[in-house]
Amino acid sequence: VRVLHFNQDEVALSTGMEDLIAEMANVLRDNPELKLTIEGHTDADPKRTPESRFDVSLQRALAVYRQLRLTHSVAPRRLAVSAAGDSHQVDAAGTGFSRTLNRRVEFKFSETKDK
């Protein structure tokens, strides 16, 4: 699983993220049997409601989806988007570092049904 990390409250892609997104596009281009799920996550910021945390995680995943579609011309049938909000934290300690780890988009490859 490859991961992009985001700053607090940010959903826009930063310049440094493009290399990993391009790498994901290349993997798809080289492996037509694969599909990519883009899964958005966020931290358990107590200042946010569960609904707003879910929305942030969805917006992060959609930003990556748009980049893959528009910049790299990946077909929509090869992409799936999901949002987990703060339900799948990698570190629930609540420290600044643990929150940083939880603000992420994960890339998960699977085989398509239509080879």
C-alpha positions in Angstrom: 0.0 0.0 0.0 1.4 3.4 -1.0 0.4 6.5 0.9 0.2 10.3 0.4 0.0 12.5 3.5 -1.8 15.8 3.8 -1.5 18.8 6.1 -4.3 19.4 8.6 -7.6 20.6 7.0 -6.1 20.5 3.5 -7.6 18.6 0.6 -5.6 20.1 -2.3 -2.7 18.2 -3.7 0.8 19.6 -3.1 3.6 19.7 -5.6 5.5 16.9 -4.0 2.5 14.5 -4.5 2.7 14.3 -8.2 5.6 11.9 -8.4 3.6 9.2 -6.5 0.5 9.9 -8.5 2.4 9.5 -11.7 3.9 6.3 -10.4 0.4 4.9 -9.8 -0.7 5.9 -13.3 2.3 4.1 -14.7 1.5 1.0 -12.8 -2.0 1.0 -14.2 -0.7 1.7 -17.7 1.8 -1.2 -17.5 -0.8 -3.6 -15.9 -4.1 -3.5 -17.7 -5.5 -6.2 -15.4 -5.3 -3.9 -12.4 -7.8 -1.5 -10.8 -6.8 1.2 -8.3 -8.9 2.1 -5.2 -8.1 5.5 -3.8 -9.0 5.6 -0.1 -9.2 8.9 1.8 -8.6 9.1 5.6 -8.3 11.8 8.2 -7.4 12.2 11.8 -9.8 12.3 14.7 -9.7 16.1 15.2 -12.1 16.8 18.0 -12.9 20.2 16.5 -14.6 18.5 13.6 -17.8 16.5 13.4 -17.8 12.9 12.2 -19.5 14.1 9.0 -16.9 16.8 8.3 -14.1 14.3 8.9 -15.7 11.9 6.4 -16.1 14.8 3.9 -12.4 15.8 4.2 -11.3 12.2 3.6 -13.6 12.0 0.5 -12.3 15.3 -0.9 -8.7 14.1 -0.5 -9.5 10.9 -2.4 -11.4 12.8 -5.1 -8.5 15.2 -5.6 -6.2 12.2 -6.4 -8.9 10.7 -8.6 -9.2 14.0 -10.6 -5.4 14.1 -11.0 -5.3 10.6 -12.4 -8.2 11.2 -14.7 -7.2 14.7 -16.0 -3.4 14.6 -16.0 -2.7 11.0 -16.7 -5.9 10.0 -18.6 -6.6 6.9 -16.5 -10.0 5.4 -17.5 -12.7 5.8 -14.8 -13.4 2.0 -14.9 -9.9 1.5 -13.6 -10.4 3.7 -10.5 -12.6 3.5 -7.4 -12.8 6.1 -4.6 -13.7 5.5 -1.0 -13.6 7.5 2.2 -13.1 6.2 5.7 -13.1 9.5 7.7 -11.2 8.7 10.9 -12.4 5.1 11.2 -9.1 3.5 10.1 -6.4 5.3 12.0 -2.9 4.0 11.8 -2.0 5.6 15.1 -4.7 6.7 17.5 -2.4 8.2 20.1 -3.7 11.7 19.5 -0.2 13.3 19.2 0.7 15.7 16.5 2.8 13.0 14.8 0.0 10.4 15.0 -2.5 12.9 13.5 -0.1 13.5 10.6 0.1 9.8 9.9 -3.8 9.5 9.8 -4.3 12.4 7.3 -3.7 10.3 4.2 -4.8 8.8 0.9 -3.9 5.1 0.4 -3.6 3.4 -3.0 -4.7 -0.2 -3.2 -4.4 -2.3 -6.3 -6.7 -5.2 -7.2 -7.4 -7.2 -10.3 -10.2 -6.2 -12.5 -13.0 -8.7 -13.3 -12.9 -7.9 -17.0 -9.4 -9.0 -18.1 
